[in-house]
Amino acid sequence: MSTAGKVIKCKAAVVWEVKKPFSIVEIEVAPPKAHEVRIKILASGVCRSDDHVLSGALQVKFPIILGHEAAGVVESVGEGVTCVKPGDKVIPLFAPQCGECSTCKHPRGNLCKMGDLAASGVMPDGTSKFTYKGQQIHTFAGTSTFAEYTVVHESAVVKIDATAPPEKVCLIGCGFSTGYGAAINSAKVEPGSTCAVFGLGGVGLSTVMGCKAAGASRIIGVDINKDKFPKAKEMGATECVNPMDFKKPINEVLYGLTDGEGVDYSFEVIGRTDTMTAALASCHMNYGTSVVVGVPPSASEITFSPALIFTGRTWKGSIFGGWKSKEAVPKLVSDFMGGKFALEPLITHTLPFDKINEGFELLRSGKRFYIDQMVLWGPSESTILF
């Protein structure tokens, strides 16, 4: 029986307050309004940005349904939607592309005005599509993929190859694209260059992959967990260093490893202000470029010597790897399907939806396990059900 135009009751992982675990409850998901799309989620990745909300580092409005890295199938569409139709396999886009705003029209822009970087917790029309016993549940990043069904604006969804495995390509919705694109697009790493990647989780490894694809001759991985080094080298790092093994600052270590020159490109893929300044200080004082990839805590501020950039260094940020999402995501999926890059090494665990709290515990357990990305399976044809 068709569910189009009707309220759907389904499971969702709701966070009621900061530093509290997810609660799996039955919610109501409203049908899509004009220019909105309702999606049946098939698989969703566990991303560090979601954990920042749980810890309080990233401030949002509660209660909320997190999740922003997923793949699914269109269940129904609202009036005026022409970009997708029911039955299409899709990836929701936390970094939308309306195609009309000044940022979308700019050749280098990808921070569309339809996005919710300010964490308003509502859709572009000012509403949320989720309720629990009559109480509004806020939306996260315009996607909220930790639910069996979600509703997104038409600018925040794109059709992908129908044969693409959702449990793998969901990572293209955030983690992989963010890291890979930071090297390819934001830094524009050049062949023969030297790079340093601070943080070797899933996004950091994707950055390593981007540096390698761009032709970097030397890629130095930096992390305080040496258990991550073998995987980093497998993905393209030429060497790895642990800052805890040295008495001097890591930027001095990297200068020593590069004959006093510094690296050409550095990437901070952690989200800490101290490592952001360390990454900046690690690149060449004149032509070096440092890219901030990790999500910074909401209330954080940074202090640094202006001499670090006066000499010519470039310091910049990167949202979703600089990709224009609607244009890039289908192509990235096609590239994956064509064997241009692998996503499998980034996935260490596959869990059923009701194990979401366990998934986040694994994400935080880097000292005991090697964790990059985890995938929470949803109700696909014959896999583990919610």
NUBAGU-563552 format. One record per residue (C-alpha): residue number from 0; x, y, z. Coordinates in pm, 1 decimal, always signed. Layout:
BEGIN
<NUM <X Y Z>>;
...
// end
This chain:
BEGIN
<0 <+0.0 +0.0 +0.0>>;
<1 <+135.8 +339.5 -98.0>>;
<2 <+257.7 +566.8 +181.9>>;
<3 <+278.9 +875.2 -39.8>>;
<4 <+104.3 +1173.8 +112.3>>;
<5 <+67.8 +1001.5 +448.7>>;
<6 <+245.8 +1030.0 +781.8>>;
<7 <+491.4 +741.7 +825.8>>;
<8 <+562.4 +589.3 +1165.6>>;
<9 <+913.1 +448.9 +1191.3>>;
<10 <+1212.5 +398.7 +1416.0>>;
<11 <+1462.0 +676.4 +1478.7>>;
<12 <+1758.6 +733.1 +1707.9>>;
<13 <+1672.7 +1044.7 +1908.2>>;
<14 <+1913.1 +1239.7 +2129.2>>;
<15 <+1721.9 +1418.9 +2404.6>>;
<16 <+2006.5 +1613.5 +2564.1>>;
<17 <+2382.9 +1657.5 +2551.6>>;
<18 <+2603.4 +1375.3 +2683.0>>;
<19 <+2314.3 +1129.1 +2675.9>>;
<20 <+2291.3 +815.9 +2456.1>>;
<21 <+2058.2 +764.7 +2163.8>>;
<22 <+1705.7 +637.9 +2230.2>>;
<23 <+1546.2 +420.0 +1962.3>>;
<24 <+1182.1 +530.6 +1950.7>>;
<25 <+891.6 +533.7 +1708.9>>;
<26 <+846.9 +875.0 +1550.0>>;
<27 <+611.2 +1026.6 +1295.4>>;
<28 <+757.2 +1154.1 +969.2>>;
<29 <+538.5 +1402.3 +781.3>>;
<30 <+491.4 +1372.6 +405.7>>;
<31 <+704.8 +1601.2 +189.2>>;
<32 <+574.3 +1947.3 +106.2>>;
<33 <+645.9 +2128.5 -219.0>>;
<34 <+1011.7 +2092.5 -322.2>>;
<35 <+1079.7 +1828.7 -56.0>>;
<36 <+1170.7 +1459.4 -81.9>>;
<37 <+1103.9 +1175.7 +162.5>>;
<38 <+1372.9 +908.0 +165.5>>;
<39 <+1385.9 +553.6 +299.3>>;
<40 <+1734.5 +525.0 +450.8>>;
<41 <+1927.2 +208.6 +359.0>>;
<42 <+2259.9 +271.3 +529.8>>;
<43 <+2416.8 +552.1 +731.0>>;
<44 <+2774.0 +615.2 +835.6>>;
<45 <+2882.5 +709.3 +1186.6>>;
<46 <+3073.4 +1036.2 +1159.7>>;
<47 <+3278.8 +1222.5 +1419.1>>;
<48 <+3068.1 +1534.3 +1364.0>>;
<49 <+2767.0 +1348.6 +1506.0>>;
<50 <+2971.5 +1258.9 +1812.4>>;
<51 <+3065.3 +1626.5 +1857.7>>;
<52 <+2694.6 +1691.1 +1916.5>>;
<53 <+2675.3 +1418.1 +2179.1>>;
<54 <+2978.3 +1554.5 +2363.2>>;
<55 <+2856.0 +1913.4 +2349.7>>;
<56 <+3145.5 +2035.1 +2135.4>>;
<57 <+2900.3 +2116.4 +1855.7>>;
<58 <+2598.2 +2306.1 +1984.6>>;
<59 <+2252.4 +2221.6 +1849.7>>;
<60 <+1889.8 +2229.3 +1956.4>>;
<61 <+1748.2 +1925.2 +2134.1>>;
<62 <+1577.3 +1684.0 +2097.3>>;
<63 <+1734.8 +1599.0 +1763.6>>;
<64 <+1785.5 +1320.0 +1511.3>>;
<65 <+2148.8 +1315.5 +1401.7>>;
<66 <+2310.2 +1152.0 +1097.4>>;
<67 <+2418.2 +1313.2 +770.8>>;
<68 <+2615.5 +1047.7 +579.3>>;
<69 <+2377.3 +805.1 +412.5>>;
<70 <+2228.0 +639.9 +108.5>>;
<71 <+1865.4 +551.6 +49.6>>;
<72 <+1570.2 +525.8 -187.7>>;
<73 <+1313.5 +796.0 -263.0>>;
<74 <+976.0 +702.4 -109.3>>;
<75 <+779.0 +1005.2 -229.6>>;
<76 <+824.9 +1361.4 -350.8>>;
<77 <+642.4 +1688.3 -295.2>>;
<78 <+491.5 +1913.7 -557.8>>;
<79 <+739.4 +2061.4 -805.1>>;
<80 <+1020.8 +1810.4 -749.9>>;
<81 <+1174.1 +1702.7 -1080.3>>;
<82 <+1532.0 +1607.9 -986.2>>;
<83 <+1436.0 +1267.0 -838.7>>;
<84 <+1135.0 +1034.7 -841.9>>;
<85 <+1007.5 +752.0 -619.5>>;
<86 <+1233.0 +448.9 -643.6>>;
<87 <+1552.0 +640.6 -724.8>>;
<88 <+1859.2 +547.4 -523.0>>;
<89 <+1996.0 +866.8 -370.9>>;
<90 <+2242.9 +1026.0 -133.9>>;
<91 <+2117.4 +1304.6 +97.4>>;
<92 <+2337.7 +1614.6 +91.6>>;
<93 <+2424.7 +1798.3 +412.4>>;
<94 <+2597.9 +2046.2 +178.5>>;
<95 <+2312.2 +2118.0 -66.0>>;
<96 <+2331.8 +2282.4 -406.5>>;
<97 <+2033.2 +2494.7 -503.6>>;
<98 <+2203.8 +2631.0 -814.0>>;
<99 <+2048.1 +2974.2 -763.6>>;
<100 <+2230.2 +3146.8 -475.9>>;
<101 <+2547.4 +3353.0 -522.6>>;
<102 <+2763.6 +3077.9 -372.5>>;
<103 <+2625.8 +2809.2 -602.4>>;
<104 <+2680.6 +3036.6 -902.8>>;
<105 <+3038.9 +3116.7 -803.6>>;
<106 <+3285.6 +2876.4 -965.8>>;
<107 <+3464.1 +2813.2 -635.4>>;
<108 <+3160.7 +2820.5 -405.9>>;
<109 <+2994.7 +2518.6 -245.1>>;
<110 <+2838.6 +2654.2 +78.2>>;
<111 <+2482.5 +2687.3 -51.3>>;
<112 <+2242.6 +2917.7 +132.7>>;
<113 <+2001.1 +2625.0 +169.1>>;
<114 <+2240.3 +2450.7 +408.8>>;
<115 <+2201.1 +2456.8 +786.9>>;
<116 <+2555.0 +2531.6 +901.7>>;
<117 <+2407.5 +2745.0 +1181.5>>;
<118 <+2233.8 +2435.0 +1323.9>>;
<119 <+1886.1 +2589.1 +1327.7>>;
<120 <+1737.2 +2242.0 +1355.3>>;
<121 <+1465.1 +2302.7 +1096.9>>;
<122 <+1406.0 +2271.0 +724.0>>;
<123 <+1439.3 +2573.9 +491.7>>;
<124 <+1066.5 +2642.6 +542.2>>;
<125 <+1121.9 +2675.0 +918.8>>;
<126 <+961.5 +2342.9 +1015.4>>;
<127 <+1074.4 +1997.9 +1120.8>>;
<128 <+920.5 +1686.7 +967.4>>;
<129 <+968.3 +1474.0 +1280.1>>;
<130 <+747.4 +1443.3 +1586.0>>;
<131 <+738.7 +1209.3 +1884.8>>;
<132 <+407.9 +1191.4 +2069.1>>;
<133 <+328.4 +1538.3 +1940.3>>;
<134 <+666.6 +1688.0 +2033.0>>;
<135 <+881.8 +1837.3 +1756.9>>;
<136 <+1216.3 +1666.7 +1698.9>>;
<137 <+1483.9 +1885.7 +1540.3>>;
<138 <+1660.1 +1813.5 +1213.2>>;
<139 <+2038.3 +1786.6 +1188.5>>;
<140 <+2230.7 +1926.0 +890.5>>;
<141 <+1910.2 +1920.6 +687.2>>;
<142 <+1934.1 +1540.6 +656.2>>;
<143 <+1881.0 +1349.8 +988.3>>;
<144 <+1971.4 +1006.9 +855.3>>;
<145 <+1957.2 +815.8 +1184.8>>;
<146 <+1595.3 +732.9 +1108.5>>;
<147 <+1426.4 +479.0 +883.5>>;
<148 <+1273.0 +768.2 +687.8>>;
<149 <+1377.6 +1130.0 +653.7>>;
<150 <+1267.2 +1437.2 +458.8>>;
<151 <+1507.8 +1670.8 +280.9>>;
<152 <+1480.2 +1972.9 +54.8>>;
<153 <+1517.6 +1895.3 -315.7>>;
<154 <+1846.7 +2086.2 -317.6>>;
<155 <+1980.4 +1836.8 -61.3>>;
<156 <+1942.4 +1508.7 -249.2>>;
<157 <+2092.9 +1363.2 -564.9>>;
<158 <+2027.0 +1050.3 -769.2>>;
<159 <+2310.1 +795.7 -794.2>>;
<160 <+2382.5 +470.3 -977.8>>;
<161 <+2102.2 +224.7 -895.6>>;
<162 <+2353.6 -59.1 -857.8>>;
<163 <+2578.2 +121.2 -606.5>>;
<164 <+2602.5 -58.5 -268.6>>;
<165 <+2447.8 +176.1 -8.7>>;
<166 <+2661.2 +46.8 +278.6>>;
<167 <+2970.0 +171.1 +93.9>>;
<168 <+2868.1 +475.4 -108.3>>;
<169 <+2699.5 +634.5 +194.5>>;
<170 <+3051.8 +748.2 +288.9>>;
<171 <+3052.0 +969.4 -20.4>>;
<172 <+2780.5 +1170.5 +154.1>>;
<173 <+3040.7 +1313.4 +393.3>>;
<174 <+3359.5 +1149.8 +520.0>>;
<175 <+3525.4 +1029.9 +202.6>>;
<176 <+3431.7 +1329.9 -9.4>>;
<177 <+3537.2 +1573.3 +263.1>>;
<178 <+3887.7 +1431.7 +295.9>>;
<179 <+3950.9 +1337.7 -66.4>>;
<180 <+3826.6 +1674.2 -190.7>>;
<181 <+4028.6 +1870.4 +64.7>>;
<182 <+4340.7 +1750.1 -116.6>>;
<183 <+4206.6 +1754.7 -474.1>>;
<184 <+3997.6 +2073.6 -466.3>>;
<185 <+4072.9 +2286.9 -162.1>>;
<186 <+4450.6 +2250.1 -148.4>>;
<187 <+4497.2 +2155.0 -513.2>>;
<188 <+4788.4 +1929.9 -424.0>>;
<189 <+5044.5 +1920.2 -704.7>>;
<190 <+5241.7 +1622.1 -837.7>>;
<191 <+5572.2 +1570.8 -658.2>>;
<192 <+5469.9 +1770.6 -351.4>>;
<193 <+5508.4 +1685.1 +17.8>>;
<194 <+5198.4 +1664.5 +238.2>>;
<195 <+5126.2 +1614.8 +608.2>>;
<196 <+4787.6 +1487.0 +728.2>>;
<197 <+4705.6 +1547.2 +1095.6>>;
<198 <+4453.1 +1284.9 +1210.4>>;
<199 <+4424.0 +941.3 +1052.0>>;
<200 <+4059.4 +851.9 +1103.7>>;
<201 <+3824.6 +795.8 +812.8>>;
<202 <+3838.4 +1154.3 +684.8>>;
<203 <+4213.9 +1171.3 +736.5>>;
<204 <+4266.1 +850.9 +540.2>>;
<205 <+4046.5 +992.3 +264.8>>;
<206 <+4273.0 +1299.0 +263.2>>;
<207 <+4572.8 +1068.2 +227.3>>;
<208 <+4396.3 +903.6 -67.9>>;
<209 <+4336.5 +1245.8 -223.7>>;
<210 <+4701.2 +1345.1 -184.2>>;
<211 <+4809.1 +1021.1 -346.3>>;
<212 <+4561.9 +1062.0 -632.8>>;
<213 <+4694.8 +1414.5 -690.9>>;
<214 <+5048.1 +1277.5 -729.5>>;
<215 <+5211.5 +1380.7 -400.8>>;
<216 <+5549.6 +1211.4 -371.1>>;
<217 <+5562.1 +1220.8 +7.4>>;
<218 <+5263.6 +1192.6 +245.1>>;
<219 <+5335.4 +1209.2 +617.3>>;
<220 <+5061.1 +1086.2 +848.5>>;
<221 <+5045.7 +1242.1 +1195.3>>;
<222 <+4851.7 +1078.5 +1479.2>>;
<223 <+4898.5 +996.3 +1848.2>>;
<224 <+4765.0 +642.1 +1788.0>>;
<225 <+5035.0 +438.2 +1618.6>>;
<226 <+4788.9 +153.9 +1559.5>>;
<227 <+4651.1 +363.9 +1274.3>>;
<228 <+4981.9 +375.3 +1089.2>>;
<229 <+4962.9 +43.1 +897.8>>;
<230 <+4624.9 +132.7 +743.9>>;
<231 <+4746.6 +484.2 +663.2>>;
<232 <+5045.6 +340.7 +476.5>>;
<233 <+4816.8 +98.4 +296.7>>;
<234 <+4608.6 +394.1 +178.3>>;
<235 <+4908.6 +594.5 +53.8>>;
<236 <+5102.2 +748.9 +343.0>>;
<237 <+5475.4 +716.6 +283.5>>;
<238 <+5558.6 +753.2 +653.2>>;
<239 <+5387.4 +825.6 +984.2>>;
<240 <+5489.9 +1007.3 +1300.5>>;
<241 <+5349.8 +1014.3 +1653.3>>;
<242 <+5388.6 +1355.6 +1822.8>>;
<243 <+5408.4 +1178.5 +2158.9>>;
<244 <+5741.8 +1026.1 +2055.2>>;
<245 <+5911.1 +1367.2 +2050.0>>;
<246 <+5991.2 +1631.8 +2309.7>>;
<247 <+5975.3 +1915.0 +2058.7>>;
<248 <+5663.0 +2050.7 +1884.7>>;
<249 <+5535.1 +1848.7 +1589.3>>;
<250 <+5586.9 +2139.5 +1348.6>>;
<251 <+5957.9 +2133.5 +1434.4>>;
<252 <+5960.3 +1757.0 +1381.4>>;
<253 <+5809.7 +1798.2 +1035.9>>;
<254 <+6056.0 +2073.3 +950.0>>;
<255 <+6332.3 +1836.0 +1049.8>>;
<256 <+6190.6 +1565.9 +825.3>>;
<257 <+6186.5 +1805.1 +529.1>>;
<258 <+6540.1 +1947.9 +555.1>>;
<259 <+6414.9 +2259.7 +730.6>>;
<260 <+6172.4 +2349.1 +452.0>>;
<261 <+5834.8 +2242.1 +588.6>>;
<262 <+5570.5 +2055.5 +389.4>>;
<263 <+5402.0 +2197.6 +81.8>>;
<264 <+5053.2 +2112.5 +208.7>>;
<265 <+4922.8 +2030.2 +554.6>>;
<266 <+4574.7 +1917.4 +656.0>>;
<267 <+4417.7 +1933.0 +1001.6>>;
<268 <+4155.7 +1657.7 +1009.7>>;
<269 <+4082.8 +1645.6 +1383.0>>;
<270 <+3898.8 +1960.9 +1486.2>>;
<271 <+4132.8 +2093.7 +1757.3>>;
<272 <+4262.6 +2449.0 +1761.4>>;
<273 <+4609.6 +2345.0 +1882.4>>;
<274 <+4656.8 +2105.7 +1591.4>>;
<275 <+4521.2 +2364.8 +1348.9>>;
<276 <+4800.5 +2605.8 +1441.9>>;
<277 <+5054.9 +2322.2 +1447.9>>;
<278 <+4953.3 +2219.2 +1095.5>>;
<279 <+4985.4 +2578.9 +977.0>>;
<280 <+5331.5 +2610.2 +1131.7>>;
<281 <+5435.6 +2283.7 +964.7>>;
<282 <+5403.3 +2401.4 +607.3>>;
<283 <+5656.7 +2604.2 +409.7>>;
<284 <+5677.0 +2959.2 +545.9>>;
<285 <+5626.7 +3118.8 +205.3>>;
<286 <+5437.9 +2896.8 -37.9>>;
<287 <+5293.4 +2640.6 +202.1>>;
<288 <+4917.1 +2583.7 +223.6>>;
<289 <+4736.5 +2451.4 +530.4>>;
<290 <+4374.6 +2335.5 +513.2>>;
<291 <+4138.1 +2307.7 +811.0>>;
<292 <+3918.1 +2002.8 +751.0>>;
<293 <+3818.2 +1898.3 +1104.3>>;
<294 <+3500.9 +2052.6 +1249.8>>;
<295 <+3599.1 +2299.7 +1525.8>>;
<296 <+3408.5 +2310.0 +1857.7>>;
<297 <+3128.7 +2569.4 +1854.3>>;
<298 <+3272.1 +2797.7 +2121.9>>;
<299 <+3639.7 +2765.0 +2031.2>>;
<300 <+3872.1 +3050.1 +1943.3>>;
<301 <+4222.4 +3040.3 +1805.1>>;
<302 <+4534.8 +3246.9 +1876.6>>;
<303 <+4836.6 +3249.5 +1650.2>>;
<304 <+5128.3 +3468.6 +1550.1>>;
<305 <+5047.7 +3678.0 +1240.8>>;
<306 <+5403.9 +3612.6 +1129.5>>;
<307 <+5289.2 +3263.3 +1033.5>>;
<308 <+5087.4 +3403.0 +743.7>>;
<309 <+5273.3 +3731.5 +685.0>>;
<310 <+5555.4 +3537.0 +521.4>>;
<311 <+5318.4 +3401.6 +257.4>>;
<312 <+5156.0 +3087.2 +394.1>>;
<313 <+4796.6 +3021.7 +290.9>>;
<314 <+4551.2 +2910.2 +560.0>>;
<315 <+4206.8 +2803.8 +448.4>>;
<316 <+3907.8 +2591.7 +539.8>>;
<317 <+3727.3 +2323.0 +345.2>>;
<318 <+3358.2 +2228.5 +354.8>>;
<319 <+3264.2 +1894.2 +197.4>>;
<320 <+3599.9 +1887.5 +22.3>>;
<321 <+3511.2 +2187.0 -190.9>>;
<322 <+3275.3 +1977.3 -405.6>>;
<323 <+2959.6 +2120.5 -559.2>>;
<324 <+2751.5 +1836.0 -421.4>>;
<325 <+2483.9 +1772.3 -684.8>>;
<326 <+2741.9 +1779.9 -960.9>>;
<327 <+3014.2 +1585.2 -784.4>>;
<328 <+2844.0 +1311.2 -580.7>>;
<329 <+2704.1 +1109.1 -874.5>>;
<330 <+3041.9 +1127.0 -1045.7>>;
<331 <+3223.4 +1015.4 -728.7>>;
<332 <+2985.1 +720.8 -702.0>>;
<333 <+3055.8 +634.1 -1065.6>>;
<334 <+3429.9 +662.6 -1002.9>>;
<335 <+3395.9 +421.7 -709.8>>;
<336 <+3193.1 +178.4 -918.8>>;
<337 <+3459.0 +205.0 -1188.5>>;
<338 <+3737.9 +117.2 -946.7>>;
<339 <+3906.4 +457.1 -936.9>>;
<340 <+3923.1 +439.8 -556.1>>;
<341 <+3822.0 +198.2 -280.1>>;
<342 <+3588.0 +267.9 +9.4>>;
<343 <+3599.9 -76.0 +170.4>>;
<344 <+3919.0 -8.2 +371.3>>;
<345 <+3745.8 +284.0 +542.8>>;
<346 <+3473.3 +61.7 +689.8>>;
<347 <+3570.4 -141.6 +995.6>>;
<348 <+3229.8 -234.7 +1139.0>>;
<349 <+2881.6 -297.6 +1005.4>>;
<350 <+2611.7 -284.5 +1271.1>>;
<351 <+2232.6 -308.2 +1289.5>>;
<352 <+2051.2 +17.7 +1359.7>>;
<353 <+1958.7 -74.4 +1715.5>>;
<354 <+2330.5 -100.4 +1798.9>>;
<355 <+2390.1 +268.4 +1727.9>>;
<356 <+2513.0 +343.9 +2080.7>>;
<357 <+2762.2 +60.1 +2050.1>>;
<358 <+2876.8 +210.3 +1720.6>>;
<359 <+2956.2 +542.0 +1885.7>>;
<360 <+3139.8 +367.9 +2168.3>>;
<361 <+3354.6 +198.5 +1905.0>>;
<362 <+3413.4 +533.9 +1736.6>>;
<363 <+3548.8 +673.1 +2063.2>>;
<364 <+3763.0 +370.9 +2141.9>>;
<365 <+4058.2 +458.5 +1920.9>>;
<366 <+4303.7 +358.7 +2194.2>>;
<367 <+4182.5 -0.1 +2186.0>>;
<368 <+4055.7 -48.4 +1831.2>>;
<369 <+4133.3 +93.7 +1490.6>>;
<370 <+3815.4 +269.6 +1380.2>>;
<371 <+3759.3 +480.2 +1069.0>>;
<372 <+3399.3 +479.7 +960.8>>;
<373 <+3115.8 +251.3 +1067.8>>;
<374 <+2801.9 +178.5 +876.3>>;
<375 <+2462.4 +135.9 +1036.5>>;
<376 <+2255.7 -93.0 +818.4>>;
<377 <+1897.8 -12.1 +744.1>>;
<378 <+1611.9 -202.7 +581.1>>;
<379 <+1756.5 -288.9 +241.5>>;
<380 <+1627.5 -584.7 +45.1>>;
<381 <+1773.8 -878.6 +238.9>>;
<382 <+2013.7 -737.4 +494.9>>;
<383 <+1988.7 -675.0 +867.2>>;
<384 <+1667.5 -489.7 +948.8>>;
<385 <+1613.3 -201.5 +1189.6>>;
// end
